[in-house]
């Protein structure tokens, strides 16, 4: 247990330093917990996924405020709960428009150009098979994969095109690449 705690804290420190692999580790380690929490609250897969993406986006942006004295998962769930409450309030108030704040317009420390294991797997596939695999993803993930790899848009261009915060795009693309790599690996197994 102590070894796991030490590893988690090391990954958090590496993420604070902008290391892509550490962001991926945190996303992979806690995605299911945050998503399951939101699925119970929203009772809707799409909404749960969107709130989970926003949770990691905000968490990665505010990672420097995390106090290691507290449980990281609890910190993430608290962020997730607050995002959901905000969204419900805004929906109930029927406010239209962009629901982000100015802090999302900054450039974030999630690395943009380092090829990952998932990138390598994706790049090795034949185009026809790859397109078939991509079609198995949910539409929002298909869209970010298409914009990034087929239209070769930058994260900033994708964010502008989809009218979403930059950090949301980065988290969504991380998740899309992981899911696509799993589809490819399961097909090859």
PyMOL commands that place a pseudoatom at each C-alpha (Angstrom):
pseudoatom trace, name=CA, resn=UNK, resi=1, chain=A, elem=C, hetatm=0, pos=[0.000, 0.000, 0.000]
pseudoatom trace, name=CA, resn=UNK, resi=2, chain=A, elem=C, hetatm=0, pos=[2.788, 2.420, 0.912]
pseudoatom trace, name=CA, resn=UNK, resi=3, chain=A, elem=C, hetatm=0, pos=[4.634, 1.544, -2.297]
pseudoatom trace, name=CA, resn=UNK, resi=4, chain=A, elem=C, hetatm=0, pos=[1.515, 2.375, -4.333]
pseudoatom trace, name=CA, resn=UNK, resi=5, chain=A, elem=C, hetatm=0, pos=[1.113, 5.686, -2.484]
pseudoatom trace, name=CA, resn=UNK, resi=6, chain=A, elem=C, hetatm=0, pos=[4.763, 6.552, -3.123]
pseudoatom trace, name=CA, resn=UNK, resi=7, chain=A, elem=C, hetatm=0, pos=[4.391, 5.680, -6.831]
pseudoatom trace, name=CA, resn=UNK, resi=8, chain=A, elem=C, hetatm=0, pos=[1.246, 7.790, -7.124]
pseudoatom trace, name=CA, resn=UNK, resi=9, chain=A, elem=C, hetatm=0, pos=[2.914, 10.784, -5.490]
pseudoatom trace, name=CA, resn=UNK, resi=10, chain=A, elem=C, hetatm=0, pos=[5.912, 10.374, -7.808]
pseudoatom trace, name=CA, resn=UNK, resi=11, chain=A, elem=C, hetatm=0, pos=[3.578, 10.346, -10.837]
pseudoatom trace, name=CA, resn=UNK, resi=12, chain=A, elem=C, hetatm=0, pos=[1.813, 13.466, -9.553]
pseudoatom trace, name=CA, resn=UNK, resi=13, chain=A, elem=C, hetatm=0, pos=[5.168, 15.223, -9.210]
pseudoatom trace, name=CA, resn=UNK, resi=14, chain=A, elem=C, hetatm=0, pos=[6.147, 14.163, -12.740]
pseudoatom trace, name=CA, resn=UNK, resi=15, chain=A, elem=C, hetatm=0, pos=[2.797, 15.397, -14.079]
pseudoatom trace, name=CA, resn=UNK, resi=16, chain=A, elem=C, hetatm=0, pos=[3.379, 18.737, -12.349]
pseudoatom trace, name=CA, resn=UNK, resi=17, chain=A, elem=C, hetatm=0, pos=[6.666, 18.874, -14.251]
pseudoatom trace, name=CA, resn=UNK, resi=18, chain=A, elem=C, hetatm=0, pos=[4.756, 18.334, -17.526]
pseudoatom trace, name=CA, resn=UNK, resi=19, chain=A, elem=C, hetatm=0, pos=[5.684, 14.695, -18.215]
pseudoatom trace, name=CA, resn=UNK, resi=20, chain=A, elem=C, hetatm=0, pos=[3.219, 13.157, -20.672]
pseudoatom trace, name=CA, resn=UNK, resi=21, chain=A, elem=C, hetatm=0, pos=[3.583, 9.622, -19.317]
pseudoatom trace, name=CA, resn=UNK, resi=22, chain=A, elem=C, hetatm=0, pos=[2.612, 10.806, -15.830]
pseudoatom trace, name=CA, resn=UNK, resi=23, chain=A, elem=C, hetatm=0, pos=[-0.566, 12.464, -17.130]
pseudoatom trace, name=CA, resn=UNK, resi=24, chain=A, elem=C, hetatm=0, pos=[-1.396, 9.229, -18.941]
pseudoatom trace, name=CA, resn=UNK, resi=25, chain=A, elem=C, hetatm=0, pos=[-0.743, 7.213, -15.760]
pseudoatom trace, name=CA, resn=UNK, resi=26, chain=A, elem=C, hetatm=0, pos=[-3.101, 9.420, -13.727]
pseudoatom trace, name=CA, resn=UNK, resi=27, chain=A, elem=C, hetatm=0, pos=[-5.769, 9.327, -16.430]
pseudoatom trace, name=CA, resn=UNK, resi=28, chain=A, elem=C, hetatm=0, pos=[-5.530, 5.539, -16.779]
pseudoatom trace, name=CA, resn=UNK, resi=29, chain=A, elem=C, hetatm=0, pos=[-5.455, 4.945, -13.021]
pseudoatom trace, name=CA, resn=UNK, resi=30, chain=A, elem=C, hetatm=0, pos=[-8.466, 7.061, -12.090]
pseudoatom trace, name=CA, resn=UNK, resi=31, chain=A, elem=C, hetatm=0, pos=[-10.643, 7.303, -15.228]
pseudoatom trace, name=CA, resn=UNK, resi=32, chain=A, elem=C, hetatm=0, pos=[-12.881, 4.383, -14.248]
pseudoatom trace, name=CA, resn=UNK, resi=33, chain=A, elem=C, hetatm=0, pos=[-13.435, 5.687, -10.702]
pseudoatom trace, name=CA, resn=UNK, resi=34, chain=A, elem=C, hetatm=0, pos=[-14.428, 9.177, -11.830]
pseudoatom trace, name=CA, resn=UNK, resi=35, chain=A, elem=C, hetatm=0, pos=[-16.513, 7.887, -14.753]
pseudoatom trace, name=CA, resn=UNK, resi=36, chain=A, elem=C, hetatm=0, pos=[-18.394, 5.386, -12.525]
pseudoatom trace, name=CA, resn=UNK, resi=37, chain=A, elem=C, hetatm=0, pos=[-19.065, 8.141, -9.988]
pseudoatom trace, name=CA, resn=UNK, resi=38, chain=A, elem=C, hetatm=0, pos=[-20.505, 10.391, -12.695]
pseudoatom trace, name=CA, resn=UNK, resi=39, chain=A, elem=C, hetatm=0, pos=[-22.485, 7.598, -14.322]
pseudoatom trace, name=CA, resn=UNK, resi=40, chain=A, elem=C, hetatm=0, pos=[-24.305, 7.067, -11.014]
pseudoatom trace, name=CA, resn=UNK, resi=41, chain=A, elem=C, hetatm=0, pos=[-25.020, 10.791, -10.778]
pseudoatom trace, name=CA, resn=UNK, resi=42, chain=A, elem=C, hetatm=0, pos=[-25.988, 11.504, -14.382]
pseudoatom trace, name=CA, resn=UNK, resi=43, chain=A, elem=C, hetatm=0, pos=[-27.407, 8.104, -15.399]
pseudoatom trace, name=CA, resn=UNK, resi=44, chain=A, elem=C, hetatm=0, pos=[-26.202, 8.968, -18.903]
pseudoatom trace, name=CA, resn=UNK, resi=45, chain=A, elem=C, hetatm=0, pos=[-23.002, 7.633, -20.509]
pseudoatom trace, name=CA, resn=UNK, resi=46, chain=A, elem=C, hetatm=0, pos=[-22.394, 10.698, -22.677]
pseudoatom trace, name=CA, resn=UNK, resi=47, chain=A, elem=C, hetatm=0, pos=[-22.835, 13.160, -19.797]
pseudoatom trace, name=CA, resn=UNK, resi=48, chain=A, elem=C, hetatm=0, pos=[-20.709, 11.006, -17.479]
pseudoatom trace, name=CA, resn=UNK, resi=49, chain=A, elem=C, hetatm=0, pos=[-17.931, 10.892, -20.076]
pseudoatom trace, name=CA, resn=UNK, resi=50, chain=A, elem=C, hetatm=0, pos=[-18.065, 14.648, -20.713]
pseudoatom trace, name=CA, resn=UNK, resi=51, chain=A, elem=C, hetatm=0, pos=[-17.930, 15.476, -16.992]
pseudoatom trace, name=CA, resn=UNK, resi=52, chain=A, elem=C, hetatm=0, pos=[-15.068, 12.995, -16.549]
pseudoatom trace, name=CA, resn=UNK, resi=53, chain=A, elem=C, hetatm=0, pos=[-13.112, 14.656, -19.368]
pseudoatom trace, name=CA, resn=UNK, resi=54, chain=A, elem=C, hetatm=0, pos=[-13.731, 18.069, -17.791]
pseudoatom trace, name=CA, resn=UNK, resi=55, chain=A, elem=C, hetatm=0, pos=[-12.679, 16.674, -14.407]
pseudoatom trace, name=CA, resn=UNK, resi=56, chain=A, elem=C, hetatm=0, pos=[-9.287, 15.560, -15.681]
pseudoatom trace, name=CA, resn=UNK, resi=57, chain=A, elem=C, hetatm=0, pos=[-8.905, 18.758, -17.666]
pseudoatom trace, name=CA, resn=UNK, resi=58, chain=A, elem=C, hetatm=0, pos=[-9.439, 20.868, -14.556]
pseudoatom trace, name=CA, resn=UNK, resi=59, chain=A, elem=C, hetatm=0, pos=[-7.396, 18.531, -12.351]
pseudoatom trace, name=CA, resn=UNK, resi=60, chain=A, elem=C, hetatm=0, pos=[-4.411, 18.678, -14.708]
pseudoatom trace, name=CA, resn=UNK, resi=61, chain=A, elem=C, hetatm=0, pos=[-4.725, 22.452, -14.846]
pseudoatom trace, name=CA, resn=UNK, resi=62, chain=A, elem=C, hetatm=0, pos=[-4.922, 22.759, -11.044]
pseudoatom trace, name=CA, resn=UNK, resi=63, chain=A, elem=C, hetatm=0, pos=[-2.513, 19.940, -10.164]
pseudoatom trace, name=CA, resn=UNK, resi=64, chain=A, elem=C, hetatm=0, pos=[-0.222, 22.404, -8.414]
pseudoatom trace, name=CA, resn=UNK, resi=65, chain=A, elem=C, hetatm=0, pos=[-2.997, 22.987, -5.830]
pseudoatom trace, name=CA, resn=UNK, resi=66, chain=A, elem=C, hetatm=0, pos=[-3.251, 19.296, -4.847]
pseudoatom trace, name=CA, resn=UNK, resi=67, chain=A, elem=C, hetatm=0, pos=[-2.285, 18.669, -1.210]
pseudoatom trace, name=CA, resn=UNK, resi=68, chain=A, elem=C, hetatm=0, pos=[-0.589, 15.230, -0.873]
pseudoatom trace, name=CA, resn=UNK, resi=69, chain=A, elem=C, hetatm=0, pos=[-1.985, 15.033, 2.663]
pseudoatom trace, name=CA, resn=UNK, resi=70, chain=A, elem=C, hetatm=0, pos=[-5.329, 14.070, 1.057]
pseudoatom trace, name=CA, resn=UNK, resi=71, chain=A, elem=C, hetatm=0, pos=[-6.284, 11.067, -1.063]
pseudoatom trace, name=CA, resn=UNK, resi=72, chain=A, elem=C, hetatm=0, pos=[-5.848, 11.896, -4.770]
pseudoatom trace, name=CA, resn=UNK, resi=73, chain=A, elem=C, hetatm=0, pos=[-8.955, 9.954, -5.817]
pseudoatom trace, name=CA, resn=UNK, resi=74, chain=A, elem=C, hetatm=0, pos=[-11.048, 11.927, -3.313]
pseudoatom trace, name=CA, resn=UNK, resi=75, chain=A, elem=C, hetatm=0, pos=[-9.632, 15.168, -4.710]
pseudoatom trace, name=CA, resn=UNK, resi=76, chain=A, elem=C, hetatm=0, pos=[-10.607, 14.104, -8.254]
pseudoatom trace, name=CA, resn=UNK, resi=77, chain=A, elem=C, hetatm=0, pos=[-14.106, 13.030, -7.174]
pseudoatom trace, name=CA, resn=UNK, resi=78, chain=A, elem=C, hetatm=0, pos=[-14.591, 16.390, -5.431]
pseudoatom trace, name=CA, resn=UNK, resi=79, chain=A, elem=C, hetatm=0, pos=[-13.601, 18.235, -8.610]
pseudoatom trace, name=CA, resn=UNK, resi=80, chain=A, elem=C, hetatm=0, pos=[-15.940, 15.991, -10.593]
pseudoatom trace, name=CA, resn=UNK, resi=81, chain=A, elem=C, hetatm=0, pos=[-18.823, 16.570, -8.201]
pseudoatom trace, name=CA, resn=UNK, resi=82, chain=A, elem=C, hetatm=0, pos=[-18.334, 20.345, -8.368]
pseudoatom trace, name=CA, resn=UNK, resi=83, chain=A, elem=C, hetatm=0, pos=[-18.223, 20.324, -12.180]
pseudoatom trace, name=CA, resn=UNK, resi=84, chain=A, elem=C, hetatm=0, pos=[-21.448, 18.324, -12.293]
pseudoatom trace, name=CA, resn=UNK, resi=85, chain=A, elem=C, hetatm=0, pos=[-23.149, 20.682, -9.817]
pseudoatom trace, name=CA, resn=UNK, resi=86, chain=A, elem=C, hetatm=0, pos=[-22.059, 23.664, -11.916]
pseudoatom trace, name=CA, resn=UNK, resi=87, chain=A, elem=C, hetatm=0, pos=[-23.378, 22.053, -15.093]
pseudoatom trace, name=CA, resn=UNK, resi=88, chain=A, elem=C, hetatm=0, pos=[-26.723, 21.234, -13.479]
pseudoatom trace, name=CA, resn=UNK, resi=89, chain=A, elem=C, hetatm=0, pos=[-27.035, 24.796, -12.195]
pseudoatom trace, name=CA, resn=UNK, resi=90, chain=A, elem=C, hetatm=0, pos=[-26.258, 26.215, -15.608]
pseudoatom trace, name=CA, resn=UNK, resi=91, chain=A, elem=C, hetatm=0, pos=[-28.657, 23.832, -17.306]
pseudoatom trace, name=CA, resn=UNK, resi=92, chain=A, elem=C, hetatm=0, pos=[-31.402, 24.698, -14.813]
pseudoatom trace, name=CA, resn=UNK, resi=93, chain=A, elem=C, hetatm=0, pos=[-30.783, 28.398, -15.299]
pseudoatom trace, name=CA, resn=UNK, resi=94, chain=A, elem=C, hetatm=0, pos=[-31.005, 27.845, -19.082]
pseudoatom trace, name=CA, resn=UNK, resi=95, chain=A, elem=C, hetatm=0, pos=[-27.843, 29.805, -19.683]
pseudoatom trace, name=CA, resn=UNK, resi=96, chain=A, elem=C, hetatm=0, pos=[-26.654, 29.352, -23.242]
pseudoatom trace, name=CA, resn=UNK, resi=97, chain=A, elem=C, hetatm=0, pos=[-23.058, 29.706, -24.390]
pseudoatom trace, name=CA, resn=UNK, resi=98, chain=A, elem=C, hetatm=0, pos=[-19.619, 28.728, -23.344]
pseudoatom trace, name=CA, resn=UNK, resi=99, chain=A, elem=C, hetatm=0, pos=[-19.371, 27.219, -19.869]
pseudoatom trace, name=CA, resn=UNK, resi=100, chain=A, elem=C, hetatm=0, pos=[-15.631, 27.558, -19.440]
pseudoatom trace, name=CA, resn=UNK, resi=101, chain=A, elem=C, hetatm=0, pos=[-13.662, 30.157, -17.574]
pseudoatom trace, name=CA, resn=UNK, resi=102, chain=A, elem=C, hetatm=0, pos=[-10.630, 32.150, -18.704]
pseudoatom trace, name=CA, resn=UNK, resi=103, chain=A, elem=C, hetatm=0, pos=[-8.191, 29.720, -17.083]
pseudoatom trace, name=CA, resn=UNK, resi=104, chain=A, elem=C, hetatm=0, pos=[-8.884, 27.206, -19.871]
pseudoatom trace, name=CA, resn=UNK, resi=105, chain=A, elem=C, hetatm=0, pos=[-7.482, 29.556, -22.496]
pseudoatom trace, name=CA, resn=UNK, resi=106, chain=A, elem=C, hetatm=0, pos=[-3.933, 29.189, -21.177]
pseudoatom trace, name=CA, resn=UNK, resi=107, chain=A, elem=C, hetatm=0, pos=[-1.377, 26.852, -22.706]
pseudoatom trace, name=CA, resn=UNK, resi=108, chain=A, elem=C, hetatm=0, pos=[-1.144, 23.755, -20.543]
pseudoatom trace, name=CA, resn=UNK, resi=109, chain=A, elem=C, hetatm=0, pos=[1.827, 21.606, -19.682]
pseudoatom trace, name=CA, resn=UNK, resi=110, chain=A, elem=C, hetatm=0, pos=[0.453, 18.407, -21.202]
pseudoatom trace, name=CA, resn=UNK, resi=111, chain=A, elem=C, hetatm=0, pos=[3.022, 17.571, -23.857]
pseudoatom trace, name=CA, resn=UNK, resi=112, chain=A, elem=C, hetatm=0, pos=[1.695, 17.893, -27.388]
pseudoatom trace, name=CA, resn=UNK, resi=113, chain=A, elem=C, hetatm=0, pos=[4.229, 16.181, -29.611]
pseudoatom trace, name=CA, resn=UNK, resi=114, chain=A, elem=C, hetatm=0, pos=[5.770, 13.177, -27.852]
pseudoatom trace, name=CA, resn=UNK, resi=115, chain=A, elem=C, hetatm=0, pos=[4.791, 9.945, -29.641]
pseudoatom trace, name=CA, resn=UNK, resi=116, chain=A, elem=C, hetatm=0, pos=[3.273, 7.455, -27.198]
pseudoatom trace, name=CA, resn=UNK, resi=117, chain=A, elem=C, hetatm=0, pos=[2.916, 3.678, -27.332]
pseudoatom trace, name=CA, resn=UNK, resi=118, chain=A, elem=C, hetatm=0, pos=[-0.646, 4.265, -28.487]
pseudoatom trace, name=CA, resn=UNK, resi=119, chain=A, elem=C, hetatm=0, pos=[0.609, 6.621, -31.234]
pseudoatom trace, name=CA, resn=UNK, resi=120, chain=A, elem=C, hetatm=0, pos=[3.049, 3.970, -32.427]
pseudoatom trace, name=CA, resn=UNK, resi=121, chain=A, elem=C, hetatm=0, pos=[0.349, 1.295, -32.557]
pseudoatom trace, name=CA, resn=UNK, resi=122, chain=A, elem=C, hetatm=0, pos=[-1.988, 3.614, -34.429]
pseudoatom trace, name=CA, resn=UNK, resi=123, chain=A, elem=C, hetatm=0, pos=[0.685, 4.621, -36.960]
pseudoatom trace, name=CA, resn=UNK, resi=124, chain=A, elem=C, hetatm=0, pos=[1.607, 0.994, -37.736]
pseudoatom trace, name=CA, resn=UNK, resi=125, chain=A, elem=C, hetatm=0, pos=[-1.870, 0.008, -38.910]
pseudoatom trace, name=CA, resn=UNK, resi=126, chain=A, elem=C, hetatm=0, pos=[-3.072, -0.237, -42.479]
pseudoatom trace, name=CA, resn=UNK, resi=127, chain=A, elem=C, hetatm=0, pos=[-5.372, 2.653, -43.300]
pseudoatom trace, name=CA, resn=UNK, resi=128, chain=A, elem=C, hetatm=0, pos=[-8.490, 0.619, -44.163]
pseudoatom trace, name=CA, resn=UNK, resi=129, chain=A, elem=C, hetatm=0, pos=[-8.258, -1.456, -40.997]
pseudoatom trace, name=CA, resn=UNK, resi=130, chain=A, elem=C, hetatm=0, pos=[-7.496, 1.651, -38.968]
pseudoatom trace, name=CA, resn=UNK, resi=131, chain=A, elem=C, hetatm=0, pos=[-10.586, 3.423, -40.314]
pseudoatom trace, name=CA, resn=UNK, resi=132, chain=A, elem=C, hetatm=0, pos=[-12.656, 0.382, -39.394]
pseudoatom trace, name=CA, resn=UNK, resi=133, chain=A, elem=C, hetatm=0, pos=[-11.191, 0.427, -35.872]
pseudoatom trace, name=CA, resn=UNK, resi=134, chain=A, elem=C, hetatm=0, pos=[-11.841, 4.156, -35.500]
pseudoatom trace, name=CA, resn=UNK, resi=135, chain=A, elem=C, hetatm=0, pos=[-15.506, 3.610, -36.404]
pseudoatom trace, name=CA, resn=UNK, resi=136, chain=A, elem=C, hetatm=0, pos=[-15.814, 1.482, -33.233]
pseudoatom trace, name=CA, resn=UNK, resi=137, chain=A, elem=C, hetatm=0, pos=[-15.087, 4.561, -31.087]
pseudoatom trace, name=CA, resn=UNK, resi=138, chain=A, elem=C, hetatm=0, pos=[-17.828, 6.879, -29.852]
pseudoatom trace, name=CA, resn=UNK, resi=139, chain=A, elem=C, hetatm=0, pos=[-18.389, 9.866, -32.197]
pseudoatom trace, name=CA, resn=UNK, resi=140, chain=A, elem=C, hetatm=0, pos=[-16.602, 12.485, -30.025]
pseudoatom trace, name=CA, resn=UNK, resi=141, chain=A, elem=C, hetatm=0, pos=[-13.486, 10.295, -29.997]
pseudoatom trace, name=CA, resn=UNK, resi=142, chain=A, elem=C, hetatm=0, pos=[-13.746, 9.637, -33.741]
pseudoatom trace, name=CA, resn=UNK, resi=143, chain=A, elem=C, hetatm=0, pos=[-13.901, 13.377, -34.268]
pseudoatom trace, name=CA, resn=UNK, resi=144, chain=A, elem=C, hetatm=0, pos=[-10.743, 14.247, -32.310]
pseudoatom trace, name=CA, resn=UNK, resi=145, chain=A, elem=C, hetatm=0, pos=[-8.794, 11.374, -33.913]
pseudoatom trace, name=CA, resn=UNK, resi=146, chain=A, elem=C, hetatm=0, pos=[-9.907, 12.568, -37.355]
pseudoatom trace, name=CA, resn=UNK, resi=147, chain=A, elem=C, hetatm=0, pos=[-8.984, 16.197, -36.674]
pseudoatom trace, name=CA, resn=UNK, resi=148, chain=A, elem=C, hetatm=0, pos=[-5.607, 15.349, -35.149]
pseudoatom trace, name=CA, resn=UNK, resi=149, chain=A, elem=C, hetatm=0, pos=[-4.328, 12.558, -37.386]
pseudoatom trace, name=CA, resn=UNK, resi=150, chain=A, elem=C, hetatm=0, pos=[-6.168, 12.883, -40.695]
pseudoatom trace, name=CA, resn=UNK, resi=151, chain=A, elem=C, hetatm=0, pos=[-6.618, 16.649, -40.892]
pseudoatom trace, name=CA, resn=UNK, resi=152, chain=A, elem=C, hetatm=0, pos=[-3.339, 17.189, -38.974]
pseudoatom trace, name=CA, resn=UNK, resi=153, chain=A, elem=C, hetatm=0, pos=[-4.726, 19.997, -36.840]
pseudoatom trace, name=CA, resn=UNK, resi=154, chain=A, elem=C, hetatm=0, pos=[-2.947, 21.213, -33.728]
pseudoatom trace, name=CA, resn=UNK, resi=155, chain=A, elem=C, hetatm=0, pos=[-4.597, 20.891, -30.320]
pseudoatom trace, name=CA, resn=UNK, resi=156, chain=A, elem=C, hetatm=0, pos=[-5.313, 24.612, -30.416]
pseudoatom trace, name=CA, resn=UNK, resi=157, chain=A, elem=C, hetatm=0, pos=[-6.987, 24.333, -33.846]
pseudoatom trace, name=CA, resn=UNK, resi=158, chain=A, elem=C, hetatm=0, pos=[-9.060, 21.360, -32.665]
pseudoatom trace, name=CA, resn=UNK, resi=159, chain=A, elem=C, hetatm=0, pos=[-10.155, 23.300, -29.567]
pseudoatom trace, name=CA, resn=UNK, resi=160, chain=A, elem=C, hetatm=0, pos=[-11.222, 26.231, -31.737]
pseudoatom trace, name=CA, resn=UNK, resi=161, chain=A, elem=C, hetatm=0, pos=[-12.954, 23.970, -34.261]
pseudoatom trace, name=CA, resn=UNK, resi=162, chain=A, elem=C, hetatm=0, pos=[-14.951, 22.127, -31.574]
pseudoatom trace, name=CA, resn=UNK, resi=163, chain=A, elem=C, hetatm=0, pos=[-15.392, 25.213, -29.382]
pseudoatom trace, name=CA, resn=UNK, resi=164, chain=A, elem=C, hetatm=0, pos=[-14.001, 23.357, -26.362]
pseudoatom trace, name=CA, resn=UNK, resi=165, chain=A, elem=C, hetatm=0, pos=[-11.234, 24.255, -23.907]
pseudoatom trace, name=CA, resn=UNK, resi=166, chain=A, elem=C, hetatm=0, pos=[-7.744, 23.189, -24.956]
pseudoatom trace, name=CA, resn=UNK, resi=167, chain=A, elem=C, hetatm=0, pos=[-7.270, 20.949, -21.933]
pseudoatom trace, name=CA, resn=UNK, resi=168, chain=A, elem=C, hetatm=0, pos=[-10.544, 19.100, -22.652]
pseudoatom trace, name=CA, resn=UNK, resi=169, chain=A, elem=C, hetatm=0, pos=[-9.237, 18.337, -26.143]
pseudoatom trace, name=CA, resn=UNK, resi=170, chain=A, elem=C, hetatm=0, pos=[-5.972, 17.000, -24.741]
pseudoatom trace, name=CA, resn=UNK, resi=171, chain=A, elem=C, hetatm=0, pos=[-7.755, 14.721, -22.277]
pseudoatom trace, name=CA, resn=UNK, resi=172, chain=A, elem=C, hetatm=0, pos=[-10.267, 13.583, -24.914]
pseudoatom trace, name=CA, resn=UNK, resi=173, chain=A, elem=C, hetatm=0, pos=[-7.446, 12.766, -27.343]
pseudoatom trace, name=CA, resn=UNK, resi=174, chain=A, elem=C, hetatm=0, pos=[-5.492, 10.871, -24.652]
pseudoatom trace, name=CA, resn=UNK, resi=175, chain=A, elem=C, hetatm=0, pos=[-8.610, 8.817, -23.935]
pseudoatom trace, name=CA, resn=UNK, resi=176, chain=A, elem=C, hetatm=0, pos=[-9.390, 8.282, -27.639]
pseudoatom trace, name=CA, resn=UNK, resi=177, chain=A, elem=C, hetatm=0, pos=[-5.858, 7.036, -28.332]
pseudoatom trace, name=CA, resn=UNK, resi=178, chain=A, elem=C, hetatm=0, pos=[-6.008, 4.638, -25.388]
pseudoatom trace, name=CA, resn=UNK, resi=179, chain=A, elem=C, hetatm=0, pos=[-9.371, 3.227, -26.493]
pseudoatom trace, name=CA, resn=UNK, resi=180, chain=A, elem=C, hetatm=0, pos=[-8.205, 2.903, -30.101]
pseudoatom trace, name=CA, resn=UNK, resi=181, chain=A, elem=C, hetatm=0, pos=[-5.013, 1.142, -29.028]
pseudoatom trace, name=CA, resn=UNK, resi=182, chain=A, elem=C, hetatm=0, pos=[-7.141, -1.314, -26.991]
pseudoatom trace, name=CA, resn=UNK, resi=183, chain=A, elem=C, hetatm=0, pos=[-9.321, -2.021, -30.042]
pseudoatom trace, name=CA, resn=UNK, resi=184, chain=A, elem=C, hetatm=0, pos=[-6.227, -2.644, -32.171]
pseudoatom trace, name=CA, resn=UNK, resi=185, chain=A, elem=C, hetatm=0, pos=[-4.608, -4.874, -29.552]
pseudoatom trace, name=CA, resn=UNK, resi=186, chain=A, elem=C, hetatm=0, pos=[-7.774, -6.939, -29.006]
pseudoatom trace, name=CA, resn=UNK, resi=187, chain=A, elem=C, hetatm=0, pos=[-8.083, -7.453, -32.761]
pseudoatom trace, name=CA, resn=UNK, resi=188, chain=A, elem=C, hetatm=0, pos=[-4.469, -8.600, -32.987]
pseudoatom trace, name=CA, resn=UNK, resi=189, chain=A, elem=C, hetatm=0, pos=[-4.702, -10.924, -29.993]
for i in range(1, 189): cmd.bond("trace and resi %d" % i, "trace and resi %d" % (i + 1))
show_as sticks, trace
zoom trace
